[in-house]
Amino acid sequence: MIEKQSKIRKEEKAVLVGLIQKEVTPEQVTEYLDELAFLAETAGAIAVNRFTQRLPHPDSRTFVGKGKLEEIKQYVASRDINVVIFDDELTGSQISNIEKEVKCRVIDRSDLILDIFASRARTAQAKVQVELAQYQYILPRLKGMWTHLERQGAGIGSRGPGETEIETDRRIVKDKIALLRGRLKEIDKQSITQRKERGEFIRVALVGYTNVGKSTLMNVLSKSDVFAENKLFATLDTTTRKIVYENTPFLLSDTVGFIRKLPHHLVESFKSTLDEVREADILLHVVDVSHPLYEDQIGVVNHTLQELKAFDKPILTIFNKLDLYESNTFDEWLEDEVKQELLLELKEKWDRATNNNCVFISALEKKNIDALREIILTKVRELYLIRYPYRDIHF
């Protein structure tokens, strides 16, 4: 059985490792490692240093080259480092080989994200989804990393004929995966029933990269109290609220945030939670416009929506954290007139890119929220009229 304790213990010292490959620039890798540091912080660790290496492709044995691995090894030994975190997915044998060299625990980005999800899971559904993803992650790595699993009912008759310990452990993991999938199907049935019971309301879903302010915006739009904090994956479970604007009711859902290199098994396990996105009538794509790589984040979200077959829905792009964008971008001495011109250029650029389906706001400062409400209300009313053309709808 997979051990339940966290991979990261509070205040552990970590070093981060990333590769500069052909398709990425050193500046991009710096931003990627900034995000990895934020992930580590969310899990409870402190990133004290980072190592990068330019390679055309990862080393099949140790991911990085011998020289770089020796450099990491020496640093780990001299600074009492607890964990080395790689920004890319490692194989079981790579983890094993690196750990033998650096004499320190090694995890990759996927494992770190799974660890955060495990610590954030609150409902029975989220817990089962995360546990399933953890077992799916560990299964192909059993041979390489060899973490002998604790057996339930070990002893006479528990091992098949001629099985080695690794084969037995692989069988235990496969059985556990089957069990969790069965449990998840039962929970999914209940979720489908709950969604059907919501009736004929137009459904609106907030989507976006993690930590762009979806939950804060949910609180502003619905005047509810959804958990929100400045950490990645602050919420895993979909929260749905009934909202009424000018006698027009609709359902608004806050969904789990997307992220670059989101582990495939996690997407698969959270399929039922992401059904809220698939079944929505309108998507509100929230973007942190103050982030230096916000355009890349838009690409990640759009790609994920395409994978979910939800990209053809009406999408309103909401550029959030305009207050932060202004303070990060504009110097104090810059004249207000010039600021307004630059902001207008930015808005015109994205009006063209989104076919006039965007709005700039600050959820935290409640800036331009009334305009956002008006746009949402117009879109919701349009859909009601399309869906029920022969019904006398009074708004």
Secondary structure, 3 states (H helix, E strand, C coil): CCCCCCCCCCCCEEEEEEEECCCCCHHHHHHHHHHHHHHHHHHCCEEEEEEEEECCCCECCCECCHHHHHHHHHHHHHHCCCEEEECCCCCHHHHHHHHHHHCCEEEEHHHHHHHHHHHHCCCHHHHHHHHHHHHHHHHHHHHHHCCCCCCCCCCCCCCCCCCCHHHHHHHHHHHHHHHHHHHHHHHHHHHHHHHHCCCCCCEEEEEEECCCCHHHHHHHHHCCCCCCCCCCCCCCCCEEEEEEECCEEEEEEECCCECCCCCHHHHHHCHHHHHHHHCCCEEEEEEECCCCCHHHHHHHHHHHHHHCCCCCCCEEEEEECHHHHHHHHCCCCCCHHHHHHHHHHHHHHHHHHCCCCEEECECCCCECHHHHHHHHHHHHHHHHHHHCCCCCCCC
